[in-house]
Amino acid sequence: MFRSDRFMRTSLHIIFVLIILFLLTQIPSIIAPLKAAFSLIFFPIVMSLFLYYLFRPIIRKLNDWRIKRPWSILMLYAVAVGVFAGFSIWVWPILRSQFLNFSDNLPQLAQNFSSQLQSLMLKVQEQEIWGTRINDIDVGIDIPQQLSGYLENVLNSISNSLTSALSTVAWVFLVISTVPMILYFMLKDDRKGYAFLLKAAPMKIRPTFRTMAKDIDAALSGFIVGRVLLAACVGVFDLIGFLIVGVPYPLLLVLFIILTDMIPYIGVYLGAIPVVIVGFIDSPASVIWIIVVIVLGQMLRNNLLSPMIYGSALDIHPLTTVFLLLSGGAIGGFIAILIVIPSYMVVKIVAIHLYRYYRSSKLTRPDLH
């Protein structure tokens, strides 16, 4: 009876909280400011947390060399400013030129794709299968027209996205400008935040909280640092290969590959799609070499780099990853796709430790019957 009453009380508490949240969503004067504040705070914090795990090993190594933490952070910022200046001088003009050229040529690219596909299909239709020309086989649909129509819709949506992205540059710079300050205090107060949270936790759950926090920290650190290193190495390899093959917009396409490579399992396929399409538009024969470059890059990553950096694979089933990425894309777009996997890792670790704590407390609690 006691257990049933406790379940009912817990269920009623959850229901009341959900009702209050639902009623709050019906008041625009309350929700609108909260959404605006959340959108301004969320992205700087996520970006700062990402850079924190990326730069923390460097700061700790400098700290081991007896360099005080504030000076280590300032040295890191100085190097970052130098890298940014070099990027602005040598890389950004090329990237900007390719971006604008690609954006302006999207309609023409769609037409060229349709023409190349029509030419390829005409050659295929001249072939014979068991003595019958493929051209004489009626499948009921015009495949080239269908594919070119789909691609035209996709390119139009990409063009609209690029236009809207350019219109939000000021907001992006406003958000990013707060990241260095947040990151500075995250790196400076590295272990102090963990100590503060551990001290604030109730005494009876501190061992569980300590283990859970260490597991979350190790999972996020390994995921972020590992994905960035792998994506950067594969991106450099692909860039060299694309330059040799002669793919148009190589720097822009490699940047997209690096971004999508942060997504486990399916990121490589998402990044390869635009490269194959652009290569096919430029020259259908070059598609084979593009695929060879991408496959060699993935072989280098999976067989050499990944075992050296990760040591072991992610403890997430590929099917679970697909469902998470689909859900994240439906809820929050590309940003949600990037953060859904580490968010799932955190939730999974918390759930496992809470379940273990519940089981251990249940075993040690005396029987009330």
N, C-alpha and C positions, 0 to 999 in steps of 0.2 A: 504493500500500500504506500509505503514511504517513497519508493522509487517511482511509482505511478504519479504521486503528487508532485514530486520534483520535476518529472517530465512535463506535467501539465503547466507548472509555474514557468518553466523555461520556455515552453511553446507560447504561452500567453505573453511573456515578455517580448519574444521575437515578433509576434503578431502586432503588438502595440507599437513597437519601433517601426515596423514596416508601414503601419497606418499613419504614423506621424510623418514619416518621410514622404508618403504619398500626398498627404495634405499640404506639406510644404511645397511640393512641386506644382500645386494648383495656385500658388501665389506668385505671380511673375515678378513683383517688386522685390521678393526675397531671392528667387532663383536666379534672375538675370545678373545681379551683381556677383553672386557666388560663382556663376559660370565664368564671368569675365575675370574674376580674381583667380579662379582655378586655371584658366587657360594661360594667364600670365605667369603663374607660379610653377605650374606643372613642368613645362618644357625646360626652363632653366635648371630646375632641380634634377630632372632626369639626365640632362646633358652634363651637369656638374658631377653627378654620381658616376656617369659613364667615364668621364675624364679622371675622376678620383681613382677608380680602380685601374685605369690605364697608366697613370703616372705614379701611383703609390709605391710600386716596387723601386722606382728610381729614387724617390725621396727617402725611402727607408735605407737604400744602399748608401746614399750620400750621408745619411744620419749615422750609419755604421762607420763611416770614414771620419767621424767627429766633426762634421759640418752641421751647424745648428739648423734646425728645421726652417725658420724664416728665411735664412740665407739660401738654403737649398731650393725653396720654392721660388725665390727671386731669380736664382740662377736658371731654374727650369723655365720661368716666364721669359727670361732674356733669350734663351735658346728658341722658345716658341715664337717670340717676336721675330727673330732672325729667320726662322723657317717660313713664317708668314710673309715676311718681306721678300724672301727669295721666290716664294710661290706667286706673289703679286707681280713681281718683275718678269719672271721667266715662264711660268706656267699659266697664270690667269689670262693673259692676252690670247694664248692659243686656245684655251678652254672656252673663253668667251666667244671667240670667232667661230669655233665649231658649234657652239650652242646656238648662236644667232643664225648661222648658216643652216643648221639642221631645222630650226624652227621655221625659217622662211621657206625651206624647200619641202616641207611635209606634204603639201598637195601634189607637187611634182613627183615626189617619191612614191605616192600612192599610184599615180598614173604609170610610172615606170615599172612598178611591181606588177600591175595588171598586164602591161605589154610583155614583160619578161615571162610571166606565167602563161599568157596566150601562146607565145612562141614555143615555150617548153611543151605545152599540151599538144600543140600541132605536131611536134616531132614525135611525141609519145603515141598519138593517135595513128600515125603512119605505121607503127609496129603491128605485128600479127601475133595472135594467140590461137594456137591450134588451127592455123589456116584462115582465121577470120581477123580482119583489120579491127583494131580497137575503135576506130572511127565509126564502124558500122554497128557497134554495140550501143544501144540506147539505154542510158541509166536514168533518164527522166529529169536530170538537173544539169545546169550549166555550171560545172565545177569552177572554172576560172572566174566566171562572173560572180559566183557566190563568194569565193575567197577574196577577190578584189573588193567586193562590197564590204565584207567584214573588216578588211584591213583599212579601208577608207574611213569607216566609222571609228576604228581604234585610233587612227592618226588624227582625226578631228578632235576626239576627246583628249588626246595628248596635247594637241595644239592649244586647246582651251585651258588645259591644266598648266601649260607653260606660261600662258598669258596671265592667269590668275596668280601663278607663283611669282612672276615678275612684279605684280602689283602689291605683293605682301613683303617685298624686300625690306621696307622701312620697319615693319613690325618684327621681322626676323632679327635685324640688327639691334633693335631695342631689347629684344629678349636675350640675344647672345651677349650683349654688353654687360649684363648682370652676372654672367657665368664666371668670369675670372675672380670676382670678389667672393662668390659662394664657394668656388673651388679652393680658394686660398684658405679659408677657415676650415674647410673639410680636411685639407692636407695638414694644416697647422695643428688642429685638434684631433689628430688621427685616432688615437686610442682613448682620448678623454671622453668622446661621445659614447663609446662602448662601456667605459667604466661608469659613466653617469647612468646609463640605462640599466646596467647590472645592479647598481646600488638602489635604483628606484624600484626594481622588481621585488615582490614579496620574498621573504627569506626562504619559504618552503619550495618555491619554484626557481630559485636562482641556479641550481645545478642544471636543470632542464633548459633554462634561458641561456646559460653560458654555452652549453653544447649546441643548442639551436642557432645561436648567433654566430658561432664559429663555422658551423656547416653552411649557413647562408653566405657568410663572407667568402668562404673558400669556393663555393659554387659560382657566385657572381664574379669573383676575381678570375677564376679559371675560364669562365665562359667569355667574358669581355676581352681579356688580354689574348686569349687563344684565338678568338674569332678575328680580332683586329690583325694579329700577326699573320694568320693564315690568309685573310683577304688581301692584305698588302703584298705578300709574297706572290700569290697567284695573280694579282693584278699586274705586278711588274712583269711577270712571265708572259701574261696574255698581251700586254702592251708591246713587248718586243716582238712577239709572234704576229700581231696585227700589223705592225709597221713593216715587217718582212713580207707579209702577204699582200699588203696594200689596201687594207680596209679603210673606207672613208670614216671620218670622225673618230679616230682611234682613241684619243684621250677621253672624249665624252662617253664613249661606250665602255671603256675600262672603268671609269668612275662609277657608272651604273652597275657594272659587274661587282665592284668592290662593295657597294651598298647592299646589293641583293645577296652577296656571299655571307653577310652577317646572319642570314636566315638559314638555319640548318636544313639539310637534305634537299629541299626544293629550290634553294636560292640559286644554285648553279644553273638550273633550267630556266628560271626567270631571267637571269642575266644573259643567257645565251640566245634567247628568242630575238631581241632587237638586233643583236650582232648578225645572226643568220639572215634576218630579213634585209638588213642594210647591205650585207654582202651579196645576197641574191639579186637585189636591185642593181647593184653595181656590176656584178658579173656572176652568173649562176655557177660557172666553173670554180669560182673561189670559195664557194660554200664548203666544199670538201676540205680545203686547207684550213678554213676557219674552225670547222668541227675538229680537225686534227689538233689544232692549237689548244682548243678548249679541253679536249680529252687528255692531252698530254699535261696540261696544267692541273687537272683534277687527279691524274695519276701521281704527279709530283706531290700534290697536297696530301692525298690519302695514304700513300705508301712511304713517304719520307718525312714530310713536314708535320703532319698530324700526330704520328706517334712520338715525335720529338717534343712537340709543344704540349699536347694534351696528356699523352701517356695512356689515356683510355678514352673511349667514346662517351658521348653524353648519355646519361641514364634516362633517356626518354625514348619511347618506342616511336618509330617513324610514323605509324598511323596516328598516334596521339599528336605528333607534331603537325601533321596535315590538318587535323580537326582544329587544333589551336590556331593555326595560321588562317584558316578559312573564317573562324569566328572573329579573330582579331581584325581581319580585313573588312568584314561586314560591319563591325562596331566602330572602328576608328581609323580605317584606311592604312596607309603605308607605315605611319608612325606606330600604330598599334601592332602591326605585323612585326616590327623590329623589337618591341618590348614584351610581346606576349610570351615568348619562350623563357626569358629570365624571370618574368612575373610568375609563370607557372612553376618554375624551379623553387622560388621562394615559398609559394603557397604549399607546394608539395612537402617541403622540408618542415614548415610550420605544422602542417596537418599530421605528419609522421610523429613529430616530437610531442604534440598535444595528445595524440592517441596513446603513445607510450607512457606519458605521464598519467593519463586517465587509467590505463591498465595497471600501472604500478600502484597508484593510490587505491584502486579498487581491491587489489590483492592484499594491501596492508590494512584496509579499513575493516574493523570488526563486523561480523554479521549481525544485523539489527533484528533479524527474525527470531 
